[in-house]
Amino acid sequence: MDKLEQYRQFVKQILTEHAQISTTTDTVKAELIFDSDRDRYQLAYVGWQGDKRVFGPVMHFDIEDGKIWIQYNGTEESVAERLVEMGVPTSDIVIGFHSAFKRQFTRYAVG
């Protein structure tokens, strides 16, 4: 399996596991969005809680230029560390929700 396909599988695995453990109800669902053509991957909550609309991302990843970009992480898990445990080098992980200035102070890629 080539690196790109492996990264796709890792991201899908993380999102799928979080969707399975999420606390959804009959009216609010965890929705997995996988766009392998453009390498965009997201877990979102969608539905209604009483008369209040629930819609929002839980996690969002992109794969660009051979790197996994963590665009959003609304969980307590360090998904960057999880990716490292899965075998992704820190040089292939970008914390996209930090500015490029802040990224230089992390152990991960700047971009």
MMTF fields as JSON, N, C-alpha, C and O atoms, coordinates in Angstrom:
{
  "mmtfVersion": "1.0.0",
  "mmtfProducer": "UNKNOWN",
  "numBonds": 443,
  "numAtoms": 444,
  "numGroups": 111,
  "numChains": 1,
  "numModels": 1,
  "chainsPerModel": [1],
  "groupsPerChain": [111],
  "chainIdList": ["A"],
  "bondAtomList": [4, 2, 8, 6, 12, 10, 16, 14, 20, 18, 24, 22, 28, 26, 32, 30, 36, 34, 40, 38, 44, 42, 48, 46, 52, 50, 56, 54, 60, 58, 64, 62, 68, 66, 72, 70, 76, 74, 80, 78, 84, 82, 88, 86, 92, 90, 96, 94, 100, 98, 104, 102, 108, 106, 112, 110, 116, 114, 120, 118, 124, 122, 128, 126, 132, 130, 136, 134, 140, 138, 144, 142, 148, 146, 152, 150, 156, 154, 160, 158, 164, 162, 168, 166, 172, 170, 176, 174, 180, 178, 184, 182, 188, 186, 192, 190, 196, 194, 200, 198, 204, 202, 208, 206, 212, 210, 216, 214, 220, 218, 224, 222, 228, 226, 232, 230, 236, 234, 240, 238, 244, 242, 248, 246, 252, 250, 256, 254, 260, 258, 264, 262, 268, 266, 272, 270, 276, 274, 280, 278, 284, 282, 288, 286, 292, 290, 296, 294, 300, 298, 304, 302, 308, 306, 312, 310, 316, 314, 320, 318, 324, 322, 328, 326, 332, 330, 336, 334, 340, 338, 344, 342, 348, 346, 352, 350, 356, 354, 360, 358, 364, 362, 368, 366, 372, 370, 376, 374, 380, 378, 384, 382, 388, 386, 392, 390, 396, 394, 400, 398, 404, 402, 408, 406, 412, 410, 416, 414, 420, 418, 424, 422, 428, 426, 432, 430, 436, 434, 440, 438],
  "bondOrderList": [1, 1, 1, 1, 1, 1, 1, 1, 1, 1, 1, 1, 1, 1, 1, 1, 1, 1, 1, 1, 1, 1, 1, 1, 1, 1, 1, 1, 1, 1, 1, 1, 1, 1, 1, 1, 1, 1, 1, 1, 1, 1, 1, 1, 1, 1, 1, 1, 1, 1, 1, 1, 1, 1, 1, 1, 1, 1, 1, 1, 1, 1, 1, 1, 1, 1, 1, 1, 1, 1, 1, 1, 1, 1, 1, 1, 1, 1, 1, 1, 1, 1, 1, 1, 1, 1, 1, 1, 1, 1, 1, 1, 1, 1, 1, 1, 1, 1, 1, 1, 1, 1, 1, 1, 1, 1, 1, 1, 1, 1],
  "groupList": [{"groupName": "MET", "atomNameList": ["N", "CA", "C", "O"], "elementList": ["N", "C", "C", "O"], "formalChargeList": [0, 0, 0, 0], "bondAtomList": [1, 0, 2, 1, 3, 2], "bondOrderList": [1, 1, 2], "singleLetterCode": "M", "chemCompType": "L-PEPTIDE LINKING"}, {"groupName": "ASP", "atomNameList": ["N", "CA", "C", "O"], "elementList": ["N", "C", "C", "O"], "formalChargeList": [0, 0, 0, 0], "bondAtomList": [1, 0, 2, 1, 3, 2], "bondOrderList": [1, 1, 2], "singleLetterCode": "D", "chemCompType": "L-PEPTIDE LINKING"}, {"groupName": "LYS", "atomNameList": ["N", "CA", "C", "O"], "elementList": ["N", "C", "C", "O"], "formalChargeList": [0, 0, 0, 0], "bondAtomList": [1, 0, 2, 1, 3, 2], "bondOrderList": [1, 1, 2], "singleLetterCode": "K", "chemCompType": "L-PEPTIDE LINKING"}, {"groupName": "LEU", "atomNameList": ["N", "CA", "C", "O"], "elementList": ["N", "C", "C", "O"], "formalChargeList": [0, 0, 0, 0], "bondAtomList": [1, 0, 2, 1, 3, 2], "bondOrderList": [1, 1, 2], "singleLetterCode": "L", "chemCompType": "L-PEPTIDE LINKING"}, {"groupName": "GLU", "atomNameList": ["N", "CA", "C", "O"], "elementList": ["N", "C", "C", "O"], "formalChargeList": [0, 0, 0, 0], "bondAtomList": [1, 0, 2, 1, 3, 2], "bondOrderList": [1, 1, 2], "singleLetterCode": "E", "chemCompType": "L-PEPTIDE LINKING"}, {"groupName": "GLN", "atomNameList": ["N", "CA", "C", "O"], "elementList": ["N", "C", "C", "O"], "formalChargeList": [0, 0, 0, 0], "bondAtomList": [1, 0, 2, 1, 3, 2], "bondOrderList": [1, 1, 2], "singleLetterCode": "Q", "chemCompType": "L-PEPTIDE LINKING"}, {"groupName": "TYR", "atomNameList": ["N", "CA", "C", "O"], "elementList": ["N", "C", "C", "O"], "formalChargeList": [0, 0, 0, 0], "bondAtomList": [1, 0, 2, 1, 3, 2], "bondOrderList": [1, 1, 2], "singleLetterCode": "Y", "chemCompType": "L-PEPTIDE LINKING"}, {"groupName": "ARG", "atomNameList": ["N", "CA", "C", "O"], "elementList": ["N", "C", "C", "O"], "formalChargeList": [0, 0, 0, 0], "bondAtomList": [1, 0, 2, 1, 3, 2], "bondOrderList": [1, 1, 2], "singleLetterCode": "R", "chemCompType": "L-PEPTIDE LINKING"}, {"groupName": "PHE", "atomNameList": ["N", "CA", "C", "O"], "elementList": ["N", "C", "C", "O"], "formalChargeList": [0, 0, 0, 0], "bondAtomList": [1, 0, 2, 1, 3, 2], "bondOrderList": [1, 1, 2], "singleLetterCode": "F", "chemCompType": "L-PEPTIDE LINKING"}, {"groupName": "VAL", "atomNameList": ["N", "CA", "C", "O"], "elementList": ["N", "C", "C", "O"], "formalChargeList": [0, 0, 0, 0], "bondAtomList": [1, 0, 2, 1, 3, 2], "bondOrderList": [1, 1, 2], "singleLetterCode": "V", "chemCompType": "L-PEPTIDE LINKING"}, {"groupName": "ILE", "atomNameList": ["N", "CA", "C", "O"], "elementList": ["N", "C", "C", "O"], "formalChargeList": [0, 0, 0, 0], "bondAtomList": [1, 0, 2, 1, 3, 2], "bondOrderList": [1, 1, 2], "singleLetterCode": "I", "chemCompType": "L-PEPTIDE LINKING"}, {"groupName": "THR", "atomNameList": ["N", "CA", "C", "O"], "elementList": ["N", "C", "C", "O"], "formalChargeList": [0, 0, 0, 0], "bondAtomList": [1, 0, 2, 1, 3, 2], "bondOrderList": [1, 1, 2], "singleLetterCode": "T", "chemCompType": "L-PEPTIDE LINKING"}, {"groupName": "HIS", "atomNameList": ["N", "CA", "C", "O"], "elementList": ["N", "C", "C", "O"], "formalChargeList": [0, 0, 0, 0], "bondAtomList": [1, 0, 2, 1, 3, 2], "bondOrderList": [1, 1, 2], "singleLetterCode": "H", "chemCompType": "L-PEPTIDE LINKING"}, {"groupName": "ALA", "atomNameList": ["N", "CA", "C", "O"], "elementList": ["N", "C", "C", "O"], "formalChargeList": [0, 0, 0, 0], "bondAtomList": [1, 0, 2, 1, 3, 2], "bondOrderList": [1, 1, 2], "singleLetterCode": "A", "chemCompType": "L-PEPTIDE LINKING"}, {"groupName": "SER", "atomNameList": ["N", "CA", "C", "O"], "elementList": ["N", "C", "C", "O"], "formalChargeList": [0, 0, 0, 0], "bondAtomList": [1, 0, 2, 1, 3, 2], "bondOrderList": [1, 1, 2], "singleLetterCode": "S", "chemCompType": "L-PEPTIDE LINKING"}, {"groupName": "GLY", "atomNameList": ["N", "CA", "C", "O"], "elementList": ["N", "C", "C", "O"], "formalChargeList": [0, 0, 0, 0], "bondAtomList": [1, 0, 2, 1, 3, 2], "bondOrderList": [1, 1, 2], "singleLetterCode": "G", "chemCompType": "PEPTIDE LINKING"}, {"groupName": "TRP", "atomNameList": ["N", "CA", "C", "O"], "elementList": ["N", "C", "C", "O"], "formalChargeList": [0, 0, 0, 0], "bondAtomList": [1, 0, 2, 1, 3, 2], "bondOrderList": [1, 1, 2], "singleLetterCode": "W", "chemCompType": "L-PEPTIDE LINKING"}, {"groupName": "PRO", "atomNameList": ["N", "CA", "C", "O"], "elementList": ["N", "C", "C", "O"], "formalChargeList": [0, 0, 0, 0], "bondAtomList": [1, 0, 2, 1, 3, 2], "bondOrderList": [1, 1, 2], "singleLetterCode": "P", "chemCompType": "L-PEPTIDE LINKING"}, {"groupName": "ASN", "atomNameList": ["N", "CA", "C", "O"], "elementList": ["N", "C", "C", "O"], "formalChargeList": [0, 0, 0, 0], "bondAtomList": [1, 0, 2, 1, 3, 2], "bondOrderList": [1, 1, 2], "singleLetterCode": "N", "chemCompType": "L-PEPTIDE LINKING"}],
  "groupTypeList": [0, 1, 2, 3, 4, 5, 6, 7, 5, 8, 9, 2, 5, 10, 3, 11, 4, 12, 13, 5, 10, 14, 11, 11, 11, 1, 11, 9, 2, 13, 4, 3, 10, 8, 1, 14, 1, 7, 1, 7, 6, 5, 3, 13, 6, 9, 15, 16, 5, 15, 1, 2, 7, 9, 8, 15, 17, 9, 0, 12, 8, 1, 10, 4, 1, 15, 2, 10, 16, 10, 5, 6, 18, 15, 11, 4, 4, 14, 9, 13, 4, 7, 3, 9, 4, 0, 15, 9, 17, 11, 14, 1, 10, 9, 10, 15, 8, 12, 14, 13, 8, 2, 7, 5, 8, 11, 7, 6, 13, 9, 15],
  "groupIdList": [1, 2, 3, 4, 5, 6, 7, 8, 9, 10, 11, 12, 13, 14, 15, 16, 17, 18, 19, 20, 21, 22, 23, 24, 25, 26, 27, 28, 29, 30, 31, 32, 33, 34, 35, 36, 37, 38, 39, 40, 41, 42, 43, 44, 45, 46, 47, 48, 49, 50, 51, 52, 53, 54, 55, 56, 57, 58, 59, 60, 61, 62, 63, 64, 65, 66, 67, 68, 69, 70, 71, 72, 73, 74, 75, 76, 77, 78, 79, 80, 81, 82, 83, 84, 85, 86, 87, 88, 89, 90, 91, 92, 93, 94, 95, 96, 97, 98, 99, 100, 101, 102, 103, 104, 105, 106, 107, 108, 109, 110, 111],
  "secStructList": [7, 7, 2, 2, 2, 2, 2, 2, 2, 2, 2, 2, 2, 2, 2, 2, 2, 2, 2, 2, 2, 1, 7, 7, 7, 1, 1, 3, 3, 3, 3, 3, 3, 3, 3, 6, 6, 6, 6, 3, 3, 3, 3, 3, 3, 3, 3, 3, 3, 6, 6, 3, 3, 3, 3, 3, 3, 3, 3, 3, 3, 3, 3, 3, 6, 6, 3, 3, 3, 3, 3, 3, 3, 7, 1, 1, 1, 7, 2, 2, 2, 2, 2, 2, 2, 6, 6, 7, 7, 4, 4, 4, 3, 3, 3, 6, 6, 1, 7, 2, 2, 2, 2, 6, 6, 1, 1, 1, 5, 7, 7],
  "xCoordList": [0.858, 0.0, 0.906, 1.845, 0.611, 1.432, 1.087, 0.079, 1.94, 1.814, 0.474, -0.17, 0.046, -1.211, -2.386, -3.227, -2.443, -3.547, -3.499, -4.54, -2.313, -2.164, -2.655, -3.344, -2.308, -2.76, -4.273, -4.906, -4.853, -6.313, -6.94, -7.912, -6.38, -6.929, -6.793, -7.712, -5.658, -5.465, -6.5, -7.108, -6.691, -7.642, -9.061, -9.802, -9.436, -10.77, -10.97, -12.05, -9.946, -10.033, -10.274, -11.145, -9.521, -9.69, -11.098, -11.753, -11.564, -12.9, -13.991, -14.946, -13.853, -14.855, -14.93, -16.02, -13.78, -13.78, -14.465, -15.219, -14.212, -14.86, -16.364, -17.147, -16.769, -18.203, -18.896, -20.038, -18.222, -18.818, -18.953, -19.858, -18.057, -18.123, -18.836, -18.997, -19.261, -19.896, -21.253, -21.888, -21.671, -22.932, -24.039, -24.524, -24.422, -25.501, -26.833, -26.885, -27.905, -29.252, -30.052, -29.514, -31.339, -32.201, -32.327, -32.609, -32.121, -32.321, -31.02, -31.03, -29.891, -28.575, -27.671, -27.461, -27.15, -26.33, -24.9, -24.637, -23.992, -22.605, -22.539, -22.922, -22.06, -22.024, -20.575, -19.836, -20.182, -18.845, -18.871, -19.738, -17.925, -17.835, -16.434, -15.448, -16.356, -15.079, -15.076, -15.863, -14.211, -14.036, -12.618, -11.691, -12.463, -11.146, -10.615, -9.407, -11.492, -11.018, -10.253, -9.257, -10.716, -10.084, -9.336, -8.735, -9.376, -8.72, -9.154, -8.34, -10.459, -11.091, -11.903, -12.676, -11.72, -12.348, -12.87, -12.17, -14.118, -14.719, -15.708, -16.357, -15.801, -16.863, -17.63, -17.047, -18.95, -19.79, -21.004, -21.403, -21.589, -22.871, -23.946, -23.798, -25.042, -26.119, -27.454, -27.656, -28.367, -29.706, -30.343, -30.03, -31.255, -31.998, -31.996, -32.099, -31.878, -32.011, -33.161, -32.976, -34.351, -35.552, -35.787, -35.888, -35.874, -36.065, -34.761, -34.777, -33.642, -32.335, -31.612, -31.486, -31.15, -30.414, -29.0, -28.313, -28.585, -27.237, -26.539, -26.97, -25.472, -24.671, -23.277, -23.099, -22.311, -20.948, -19.93, -20.223, -18.728, -17.658, -17.143, -17.133, -16.722, -16.055, -14.567, -13.728, -14.248, -12.868, -12.868, -13.819, -11.783, -11.628, -10.156, -9.28, -9.898, -8.554, -8.537, -9.522, -7.413, -7.129, -5.795, -4.946, -5.616, -4.307, -3.858, -4.497, -2.744, -2.228, -0.719, -0.008, -0.249, 1.195, 1.876, 2.985, 1.204, 1.793, 1.787, 2.438, 1.057, 0.981, -0.472, -1.387, -0.66, -1.984, -2.139, -1.388, -3.13, -3.434, -4.596, -5.689, -4.369, -5.445, -6.037, -5.485, -7.164, -7.778, -8.627, -8.775, -9.185, -10.007, -10.049, -10.182, -9.937, -10.087, -10.884, -10.356, -12.148, -13.021, -13.124, -14.092, -12.138, -12.128, -10.971, -10.158, -10.921, -9.819, -8.623, -7.549, -8.792, -7.699, -6.691, -7.063, -5.429, -4.388, -4.282, -3.552, -5.017, -5.014, -3.656, -3.308, -2.886, -1.535, -0.693, 0.022, -0.78, -0.032, -0.545, 0.232, -1.832, -2.406, -1.845, -1.514, -1.734, -1.158, 0.297, 0.728, 1.049, 2.441, 2.488, 3.311, 1.605, 1.541, 1.213, 1.631, 0.466, 0.105, 1.257, 1.191, 2.306, 3.463, 3.695, 4.591, 2.895, 3.07, 4.197, 4.139, 5.218, 6.276, 5.76, 4.87, 6.321, 5.88, 6.051, 5.335, 6.985, 7.223, 6.094, 6.048, 5.176, 4.026, 2.715, 1.644, 2.781, 1.583, 1.641, 2.638, 0.575, 0.497, -0.701, -1.815, -0.459, -1.549, -2.136, -1.728, -3.085, -3.617, -4.409, -4.6, -4.88, -5.657, -4.762, -5.257, -3.44, -2.484, -1.934, -1.819, -1.596, -0.97, 0.409, 0.993, 0.921, 2.253, 3.295, 4.256, 3.102, 4.028, 4.057, 5.133, 2.892, 2.829, 3.32, 3.903, 3.088, 3.485, 4.982, 5.415, 5.775, 7.221, 7.691, 8.807, 6.859, 7.227, 6.719, 6.928, 6.054, 5.585, 6.592, 7.54, 6.386, 7.258, 6.768, 7.313, 5.732, 5.135, 5.541, 6.228, 5.105, 5.464, 4.83, 3.766, 5.494, 4.978, 3.952, 2.986, 4.151, 3.198, 3.717, 3.028],
  "yCoordList": [-1.173, 0.0, 1.239, 1.334, 2.176, 3.385, 4.32, 4.14, 5.313, 6.222, 6.958, 7.052, 7.475, 8.22, 7.343, 7.768, 6.137, 5.235, 4.87, 4.76, 4.686, 4.379, 5.551, 5.341, 6.78, 7.955, 8.089, 8.451, 7.801, 7.826, 6.844, 7.17, 5.647, 4.627, 5.036, 4.818, 5.628, 6.073, 7.126, 7.047, 8.11, 9.194, 8.641, 8.991, 7.791, 7.188, 6.366, 6.384, 5.657, 4.843, 5.72, 5.418, 6.79, 7.69, 8.277, 8.288, 8.763, 9.361, 8.336, 8.626, 7.153, 6.102, 5.687, 5.498, 5.545, 5.185, 6.254, 5.932, 7.523, 8.596, 8.635, 8.937, 8.339, 8.302, 7.194, 7.36, 6.072, 4.945, 5.185, 4.642, 6.0, 6.235, 7.546, 7.88, 8.283, 9.572, 9.366, 8.323, 10.364, 10.302, 10.939, 12.027, 10.249, 10.759, 10.244, 9.303, 10.881, 10.507, 10.132, 10.072, 9.882, 9.578, 10.773, 10.606, 11.971, 13.171, 13.861, 14.751, 13.461, 14.004, 12.828, 11.922, 12.853, 11.754, 12.204, 13.364, 11.266, 11.476, 11.143, 10.049, 12.073, 11.898, 11.892, 12.852, 10.804, 10.69, 11.186, 10.798, 12.038, 12.591, 12.283, 12.843, 11.387, 10.986, 11.367, 10.829, 12.278, 12.659, 12.269, 13.073, 11.032, 10.515, 11.108, 11.081, 11.645, 12.292, 13.575, 13.882, 14.316, 15.59, 15.499, 16.475, 14.322, 14.055, 15.018, 15.687, 15.062, 15.826, 14.838, 14.046, 14.891, 13.908, 14.619, 15.428, 14.298, 15.016, 14.137, 13.263, 14.398, 13.865, 15.071, 16.003, 15.047, 16.171, 15.637, 14.488, 16.477, 16.181, 16.927, 18.111, 16.217, 16.799, 16.363, 15.18, 17.317, 16.967, 18.077, 19.256, 17.661, 18.606, 18.124, 16.927, 19.07, 18.804, 19.679, 20.856, 19.087, 19.871, 20.797, 20.345, 22.097, 23.051, 23.744, 24.753, 23.202, 23.781, 22.94, 21.724, 23.576, 22.918, 22.583, 23.424, 21.355, 20.914, 20.609, 19.734, 21.323, 21.071, 21.614, 22.798, 20.756, 21.249, 20.14, 18.975, 20.522, 19.529, 19.102, 19.879, 17.862, 17.33, 17.226, 17.583, 16.734, 16.639, 16.842, 16.478, 17.43, 17.614, 17.436, 18.06, 16.584, 16.341, 16.585, 16.332, 17.076, 17.126, 16.422, 16.406, 15.847, 15.322, 16.129, 16.105, 16.851, 17.712, 17.532, 17.556, 17.355, 17.245, 16.222, 16.449, 15.09, 14.007, 14.221, 13.477, 15.231, 15.506, 15.479, 15.854, 15.034, 15.046, 16.371, 16.677, 17.148, 18.43, 18.221, 17.841, 18.463, 18.421, 19.825, 20.739, 19.983, 21.303, 21.684, 22.862, 20.666, 20.929, 19.669, 18.565, 19.835, 18.727, 19.222, 19.918, 18.861, 19.268, 18.214, 18.203, 17.327, 16.284, 16.535, 17.438, 15.725, 15.832, 14.983, 15.116, 14.114, 13.251, 14.046, 14.888, 13.768, 14.344, 13.46, 12.469, 13.836, 13.004, 13.034, 12.088, 14.096, 14.124, 13.011, 12.295, 12.872, 11.802, 10.425, 9.48, 10.324, 9.058, 8.7, 7.54, 9.679, 9.432, 8.984, 8.093, 9.589, 9.181, 7.728, 6.949, 7.361, 5.975, 5.006, 3.849, 5.474, 4.633, 4.527, 3.732, 5.327, 5.241, 6.434, 6.401, 7.496, 8.693, 9.532, 9.87, 9.875, 10.724, 12.127, 12.631, 12.751, 14.094, 15.081, 16.08, 14.82, 15.713, 15.645, 16.463, 14.676, 14.542, 14.935, 14.66, 15.573, 16.0, 17.515, 18.054, 18.2, 19.652, 19.98, 19.514, 20.777, 21.234, 22.473, 23.6, 22.249, 23.299, 24.368, 25.459, 24.08, 25.089, 26.063, 26.986, 25.859, 26.842, 27.652, 27.14, 28.903, 29.711, 29.143, 28.42, 29.476, 29.011, 29.465, 28.747, 30.65, 31.149, 30.212, 29.86, 29.809, 28.927, 27.518, 26.851, 27.066, 25.693, 25.468, 24.35, 26.506, 26.334, 25.929, 25.432, 26.134, 25.809, 24.42, 24.015, 23.699, 22.352, 21.345, 21.716, 20.094, 19.055, 18.544, 17.583, 19.193, 18.745, 19.669, 20.67, 19.315, 20.085, 21.48, 21.685, 22.41, 23.784, 23.87, 24.626, 23.12, 23.169, 22.51, 22.472],
  "zCoordList": [0.0, 0.0, 0.0, 0.79, -0.89, -0.945, 0.215, 0.897, 0.422, 1.559, 1.557, 2.602, 0.421, 0.345, 0.768, 1.561, 0.247, 0.6, 2.085, 2.734, 2.609, 4.034, 4.887, 5.885, 4.505, 5.25, 5.189, 6.181, 4.034, 3.918, 4.899, 5.581, 4.964, 5.86, 7.321, 8.111, 7.69, 9.069, 9.459, 10.526, 8.587, 8.868, 8.968, 9.886, 8.039, 8.077, 9.347, 9.937, 9.761, 10.979, 12.199, 13.016, 12.329, 13.475, 13.49, 14.531, 12.345, 12.276, 12.562, 13.282, 12.007, 12.205, 13.671, 14.21, 14.311, 15.732, 16.569, 17.487, 16.261, 17.017, 16.741, 17.642, 15.528, 15.206, 15.988, 16.417, 16.175, 16.879, 18.372, 19.005, 18.952, 20.399, 20.739, 21.913, 19.718, 19.972, 20.647, 20.496, 21.38, 22.118, 21.285, 21.596, 20.235, 19.402, 19.936, 20.728, 19.483, 19.905, 18.667, 17.561, 18.862, 17.72, 16.784, 15.598, 17.307, 16.499, 16.103, 15.252, 16.711, 16.341, 15.98, 16.787, 14.781, 14.268, 14.022, 13.706, 14.174, 13.761, 12.275, 11.86, 11.488, 10.034, 9.557, 9.774, 8.908, 8.339, 6.899, 6.115, 6.558, 5.211, 4.693, 5.173, 3.708, 3.126, 1.653, 0.874, 1.266, -0.133, -0.539, -0.447, -0.987, -1.341, -2.635, -2.869, -3.484, -4.716, -4.405, -5.059, -3.418, -3.046, -1.722, -1.272, -1.098, 0.183, 1.28, 1.915, 1.475, 2.558, 3.391, 2.851, 4.71, 5.59, 6.842, 7.45, 7.215, 8.335, 9.079, 8.505, 10.379, 11.227, 11.733, 12.286, 11.54, 11.969, 12.713, 12.524, 13.561, 14.184, 13.413, 13.108, 13.098, 12.309, 12.905, 13.18, 13.106, 13.578, 14.373, 14.211, 15.242, 16.075, 17.518, 17.787, 18.441, 19.861, 20.339, 20.648, 20.395, 20.659, 19.482, 18.342, 19.754, 18.66, 18.264, 17.558, 18.72, 18.417, 17.356, 17.505, 16.313, 15.239, 15.72, 16.299, 15.473, 15.8, 14.49, 13.739, 14.217, 13.027, 13.269, 13.556, 13.154, 13.312, 13.218, 13.485, 12.833, 12.716, 14.088, 15.043, 14.152, 15.333, 15.03, 15.857, 13.836, 13.348, 11.848, 11.157, 11.351, 9.906, 9.548, 10.147, 8.57, 8.055, 6.552, 5.859, 6.061, 4.627, 4.416, 5.308, 3.247, 2.868, 1.666, 0.615, 1.829, 0.771, 0.665, 1.67, -0.54, -0.799, 0.102, 0.586, 0.324, 1.102, 2.6, 3.334, 3.068, 4.499, 4.97, 4.237, 6.194, 6.81, 7.551, 8.477, 7.123, 7.767, 8.729, 8.309, 10.005, 10.997, 11.01, 11.624, 10.326, 10.181, 11.391, 11.714, 12.058, 13.238, 14.079, 13.55, 15.394, 16.321, 17.517, 18.384, 17.553, 18.643, 19.731, 20.491, 19.815, 20.836, 21.798, 21.6, 22.83, 23.784, 23.383, 23.97, 22.393, 21.953, 21.127, 20.31, 21.353, 20.503, 19.259, 19.246, 18.22, 17.015, 16.326, 15.62, 16.515, 15.954, 16.583, 15.881, 17.884, 18.562, 18.143, 18.005, 17.947, 17.479, 16.11, 15.861, 15.223, 13.903, 14.015, 13.283, 14.92, 15.137, 15.598, 15.117, 16.533, 17.008, 15.877, 15.908, 14.88, 13.741, 12.73, 11.793, 12.923, 12.046, 11.136, 10.293, 11.292, 10.458, 11.058, 12.24, 10.276, 10.825, 11.131, 10.445, 12.16, 12.537, 11.393, 11.33, 10.493, 9.349, 8.324, 7.404, 8.47, 7.558, 8.225, 7.685, 9.39, 10.113, 10.272, 10.751, 9.872, 10.004, 10.892, 10.65, 11.909, 12.773, 12.091, 12.37, 11.208, 10.348, 11.07, 10.532, 12.285, 13.004, 13.766, 14.413, 13.692, 14.209, 13.041, 11.927, 13.29, 12.246, 11.93, 12.737, 10.749, 10.364, 11.386, 11.662, 11.941, 12.961, 14.166, 14.648, 14.654, 15.828, 15.502, 16.356, 14.274, 13.902, 14.033, 14.31, 13.84, 13.902, 15.299, 15.452, 16.313, 17.678, 18.116, 19.259, 17.206, 17.513, 16.97, 16.278, 17.28, 16.749, 15.401, 14.857, 14.864, 13.607, 12.457, 12.662, 11.245, 10.052, 10.077, 10.662, 9.442, 9.336, 8.211, 8.31, 7.169, 6.049, 4.824, 3.804]
}
